[in-house]
């Protein structure tokens, strides 16, 4: 009897050893043993430099997507953050081009620490908002995640970098034999992290058996205007499209003069709408009639900063359209055109910092974003997914009716980080 028990025990132990020798399996998490650094050493000056770089990238990317017709919304910070995780495994010219396009000006060790510090700062914003009712509670959440092929040899050093600076463990999946299941997992995660604002970011067929790594960032934002628009003052009123056509759209009005930051310059006006708590705001820039295309084509980070510097408090009577839309882009061609060629080139891409090999390259980058603006406030969400495969002005009452195309920027006030930006050319 004892002999048989010993034999059974030996077989169980042998089976366990055999299973462990096979390496990690789908469904497990290849997490580093290191914990996220919650008090990173990132001096304010370093954060300012990183935010300045991200803002420069935001406006360069805007110019690169001008060929896109219609409304626009995207999250520059979300894209920069997702790429920072990929950059952590990049070397050589691949890394150099990412630095140039993304405006990563800090050295590697400082860059990842700065991203961690900024991410943790932004995560604390909801706690820092005081005097706001629960129903109007400011929401800002940012999450990172990775999905890797369960038998791919990802380096422990790379997993450490992700864990320490981005709080991200790698979920192991079997792209080779269960690509559709992995796609559903990623879509579900993005949907959950964005409170179902971003659904099905990966369409059917986007994940295939050759996929080896998917990096994702999701950002969700919801805030109430400091001075809400009066729903009883919302009426259908004219809005003039770029071709001069007049359409009728729901135009919101506050109903009285409000002290707001406002400025006007040659060919433009700008107004800032703060959200409750004062830590976030929407900056609206309205080119004069007939000046939209010229202004847009010349819009740079320098021009944006000049507008911010010109803003002054004064009474404003404001009307603007309510709008809801989403946009989705494949960023591969756009980023390649901006100078990031090697990362997408299977022959020369160098992400050997991920796995010790020169095999992985970025096959596509998908970015999907949503924004809804109404009398109450703003809800916005965005997700970025990187797919990697082996290769081979004196106070006076100013009246501003935003009845023409305009730009907007949603930014974190303390850091200056641009969370979302875009344009509205047709509020329908």
Rosetta blueprint (number, residue, H / E / L):
1 X L
2 X H
3 X H
4 X H
5 X H
6 X H
7 X H
8 X H
9 X H
10 X H
11 X H
12 X H
13 X H
14 X H
15 X H
16 X H
17 X H
18 X H
19 X H
20 X H
21 X H
22 X L
23 X L
24 X L
25 X L
26 X L
27 X L
28 X L
29 X E
30 X E
31 X L
32 X L
33 X L
34 X L
35 X L
36 X L
37 X L
38 X L
39 X L
40 X L
41 X L
42 X L
43 X L
44 X H
45 X H
46 X H
47 X H
48 X H
49 X H
50 X H
51 X H
52 X H
53 X H
54 X H
55 X H
56 X H
57 X H
58 X H
59 X H
60 X H
61 X H
62 X H
63 X H
64 X H
65 X L
66 X L
67 X L
68 X L
69 X L
70 X L
71 X L
72 X E
73 X E
74 X E
75 X L
76 X H
77 X H
78 X H
79 X H
80 X H
81 X H
82 X H
83 X H
84 X H
85 X H
86 X H
87 X H
88 X L
89 X L
90 X L
91 X L
92 X H
93 X H
94 X H
95 X H
96 X H
97 X H
98 X H
99 X H
100 X H
101 X H
102 X H
103 X L
104 X L
105 X L
106 X L
107 X L
108 X H
109 X H
110 X H
111 X H
112 X H
113 X H
114 X H
115 X H
116 X H
117 X H
118 X H
119 X H
120 X H
121 X H
122 X H
123 X H
124 X L
125 X H
126 X H
127 X H
128 X H
129 X L
130 X L
131 X L
132 X L
133 X L
134 X H
135 X H
136 X H
137 X L
138 X L
139 X E
140 X E
141 X E
142 X E
143 X E
144 X E
145 X E
146 X E
147 X E
148 X E
149 X E
150 X L
151 X L
152 X L
153 X L
154 X L
155 X L
156 X H
157 X H
158 X H
159 X H
160 X H
161 X H
162 X H
163 X H
164 X H
165 X H
166 X H
167 X L
168 X L
169 X L
170 X E
171 X E
172 X E
173 X E
174 X L
175 X H
176 X H
177 X H
178 X H
179 X H
180 X H
181 X H
182 X H
183 X H
184 X H
185 X H
186 X H
187 X H
188 X H
189 X H
190 X H
191 X H
192 X H
193 X H
194 X L
195 X L
196 X L
197 X L
198 X L
199 X L
200 X L
201 X L
202 X L
203 X L
204 X L
205 X L
206 X L
207 X L
208 X L
209 X L
210 X L
211 X E
212 X E
213 X E
214 X E
215 X E
216 X E
217 X E
218 X E
219 X E
220 X E
221 X E
222 X E
223 X E
224 X E
225 X E
226 X L
227 X L
228 X L
229 X L
230 X E
231 X E
232 X E
233 X E
234 X E
235 X E
236 X E
237 X E
238 X E
239 X E
240 X E
241 X L
242 X L
243 X L
244 X L
245 X L
246 X E
247 X E
248 X E
249 X E
250 X E
251 X E
252 X E
253 X E
254 X L
255 X L
256 X L
257 X L
258 X E
259 X E
260 X E
261 X E
262 X E
263 X E
264 X E
265 X E
266 X L
267 X L
268 X E
269 X E
270 X E
271 X E
272 X E
273 X E
274 X E
275 X E
276 X L
277 X L
278 X L
279 X L
280 X E
281 X E
282 X E
283 X E
284 X E
285 X E
286 X E
287 X E
288 X L
289 X L
290 X L
291 X L
292 X H
293 X H
294 X H
295 X H
296 X H
297 X H
298 X L
299 X L
300 X L
301 X H
302 X H
303 X H
304 X H
305 X H
306 X H
307 X H
308 X H
309 X H
310 X H
311 X L
312 X E
313 X E
314 X E
315 X E
316 X E
317 X E
318 X E
319 X E
320 X E
321 X E
322 X L
323 X E
324 X E
325 X E
326 X E
327 X E
328 X E
329 X E
330 X E
331 X L
332 X H
333 X H
334 X H
335 X H
336 X H
337 X H
338 X L
339 X L
340 X L
341 X L
342 X H
343 X H
344 X H
345 X L
346 X L
347 X L
348 X L
349 X L
350 X L
351 X L
352 X H
353 X H
354 X H
355 X H
356 X L
357 X L
358 X L
359 X L
360 X E
361 X E
362 X E
363 X E
364 X E
365 X E
366 X E
367 X E
368 X E
369 X E
370 X E
371 X E
372 X E
373 X E
374 X L
375 X L
376 X L
377 X E
378 X E
379 X E
380 X E
381 X E
382 X E
383 X E
384 X E
385 X E
386 X E
387 X E
388 X E
389 X E
390 X E
391 X L
392 X L
393 X L
394 X L
395 X L
396 X L
397 X L
398 X E
399 X E
400 X E
401 X E
402 X E
403 X L
404 X E
405 X L
406 X E
407 X E
408 X E
409 X E
410 X E
411 X E
412 X E
413 X L
414 X L
415 X L
416 X L
417 X L
418 X E
419 X E
420 X E
421 X E
422 X E
423 X E
424 X E
425 X L
426 X L
427 X L
428 X L
